Amino acid sequence: MMANVTIRKMELFDVNHVLDVERVSFATPWTTDIFYQELIDNKHAHYFVMELDDKIVGYIGIWIVIDDAQITNVAILPDYRGNKLGEKLFGYTVQYAVKMGVKRLSLEVRESNSPAKGLYKKFGLVAGGIRKNYYTDNGEDAIVMWVNLI
């Protein structure tokens, strides 16, 4: 499966396919307008799509401000999870951040999302705090995780 995987910069024409991933991955998915705003207006935003045999199966977003970075979203289509695609996509983004001079990377993850927390720990992220009632769909807390890259 990995042989046919490519990761590239997200383009405007990818938004509809990314929305397909978004809608099946999150209880409160982002809208078309949010993605367009991120791609067009946010100079700090960098988004990438993962394709398998020319089909978008995942995506990731990162904001880079000076030497700090924040992962905004990361998702893989449910049928493709468990094949280390998320690990490959996250690893690509970490390498990109390092090339961009990022010193510290952070993100929020649902307290209940053990698979994601396990993935992030593989890259050295550690829990650094809690954002109480962070998720609007159910009031779940978010664990803030971070890692020093340099």
C-alpha positions as CSV (number, residue, x, y, z in Angstrom):
1,M,0.0,0.0,0.0
2,M,2.8,2.5,0.9
3,A,4.4,2.2,-2.5
4,N,1.4,4.0,-4.1
5,V,1.2,6.7,-1.5
6,T,2.1,10.3,-2.3
7,I,1.9,13.4,-0.1
8,R,1.7,16.9,-1.7
9,K,0.6,20.4,-0.9
10,M,-3.2,20.8,-0.7
11,E,-4.7,22.9,-3.6
12,L,-8.1,24.6,-3.8
13,F,-9.3,21.9,-6.1
14,D,-8.7,19.3,-3.4
15,V,-11.2,20.9,-0.9
16,N,-14.2,18.8,-1.9
17,H,-12.2,15.6,-1.5
18,V,-10.7,16.7,1.8
19,L,-14.3,17.5,3.0
20,D,-15.2,13.9,2.4
21,V,-12.4,12.9,4.8
22,E,-13.3,15.6,7.2
23,R,-17.0,14.7,7.4
24,V,-16.4,11.0,8.3
25,S,-13.6,11.8,10.7
26,F,-15.0,14.6,13.0
27,A,-18.2,15.2,14.9
28,T,-18.0,18.9,14.0
29,P,-16.3,19.1,10.6
30,W,-14.9,22.2,9.1
31,T,-16.7,23.8,6.2
32,T,-15.7,24.6,2.7
33,D,-15.3,28.2,3.6
34,I,-12.9,27.4,6.5
35,F,-10.7,25.4,4.2
36,Y,-10.7,28.1,1.5
37,Q,-9.9,30.7,4.1
38,E,-7.0,28.6,5.4
39,L,-5.6,28.0,1.9
40,I,-6.1,31.6,0.5
41,D,-5.9,34.0,3.5
42,N,-3.9,32.4,6.2
43,K,-0.2,33.0,5.5
44,H,0.7,30.7,8.4
45,A,-1.2,27.7,7.2
46,H,0.3,24.8,5.4
47,Y,-1.9,21.9,4.3
48,F,-1.0,18.6,2.7
49,V,-3.0,15.8,1.2
50,M,-2.2,12.1,1.1
51,E,-3.1,10.2,-2.0
52,L,-3.3,6.5,-2.6
53,D,-3.7,5.6,-6.2
54,D,-4.8,9.2,-7.0
55,K,-7.5,9.1,-4.3
56,I,-7.2,11.5,-1.4
57,V,-7.3,9.3,1.7
58,G,-6.1,11.8,4.3
59,Y,-4.9,15.3,5.0
60,I,-3.0,17.4,7.6
61,G,-2.8,21.1,8.4
62,I,-0.1,23.0,10.3
63,W,0.2,26.6,11.3
64,I,3.8,27.9,11.5
65,V,4.4,31.2,13.2
66,I,8.1,32.1,13.5
67,D,9.5,28.9,15.1
68,D,6.4,27.5,16.7
69,A,4.0,25.2,14.9
70,Q,0.5,24.0,15.7
71,I,-1.2,21.0,14.0
72,T,-4.7,22.1,13.1
73,N,-6.3,18.9,11.8
74,V,-5.2,15.4,10.7
75,A,-7.4,12.7,9.4
76,I,-7.3,9.5,7.4
77,L,-10.4,7.9,5.8
78,P,-11.7,5.2,8.2
79,D,-11.2,2.4,5.6
80,Y,-7.5,3.2,5.4
81,R,-6.8,3.5,9.1
82,G,-4.5,1.0,10.8
83,N,-2.1,0.9,7.9
84,K,0.4,3.4,9.2
85,L,-0.8,6.1,6.8
86,G,-1.4,8.5,9.6
87,E,2.1,7.9,10.9
88,K,3.6,8.5,7.4
89,L,1.6,11.7,7.0
90,F,2.4,13.0,10.5
91,G,6.1,12.2,10.0
92,Y,6.2,14.0,6.7
93,T,4.7,17.1,8.4
94,V,7.2,16.9,11.3
95,Q,10.1,16.8,8.7
96,Y,8.5,19.7,6.9
97,A,8.3,21.7,10.1
98,V,11.9,21.0,10.9
99,K,12.9,22.2,7.4
100,M,10.9,25.4,8.1
101,G,12.9,26.1,11.2
102,V,10.2,25.1,13.7
103,K,11.5,24.6,17.2
104,R,8.4,23.5,19.0
105,L,5.3,21.6,17.7
106,S,2.0,21.3,19.5
107,L,-1.5,20.1,19.0
108,E,-4.7,19.3,20.9
109,V,-6.2,15.8,20.9
110,R,-9.4,14.4,22.4
111,E,-8.7,12.8,25.8
112,S,-10.5,9.7,24.6
113,N,-8.5,9.3,21.3
114,S,-6.0,6.7,22.4
115,P,-4.8,5.8,18.9
116,A,-3.9,9.4,18.1
117,K,-2.2,9.9,21.4
118,G,-0.2,6.8,20.8
119,L,0.9,8.1,17.3
120,Y,1.9,11.4,18.7
121,K,3.9,9.8,21.5
122,K,5.9,7.9,18.8
123,F,7.1,11.4,17.6
124,G,8.1,12.5,21.1
125,L,5.0,14.6,21.9
126,V,4.2,14.7,25.6
127,A,1.1,15.9,27.4
128,G,1.6,19.4,28.6
129,G,-1.9,20.4,29.8
130,I,-5.6,20.1,29.4
131,R,-8.1,22.4,27.7
132,K,-11.3,21.8,29.7
133,N,-14.5,21.3,27.6
134,Y,-12.6,22.0,24.4
135,Y,-14.7,20.1,22.0
136,T,-18.1,21.7,21.3
137,D,-19.9,18.5,20.2
138,N,-19.7,16.8,23.6
139,G,-17.7,19.0,25.9
140,E,-14.8,16.6,26.0
141,D,-11.4,17.8,27.3
142,A,-8.4,18.2,25.0
143,I,-5.0,17.1,25.9
144,V,-2.4,19.6,24.8
145,M,0.7,17.8,23.5
146,W,4.0,19.2,22.4
147,V,7.6,18.4,21.5
148,N,10.8,20.3,21.0
149,L,12.0,19.6,17.5
150,I,15.4,21.3,17.8
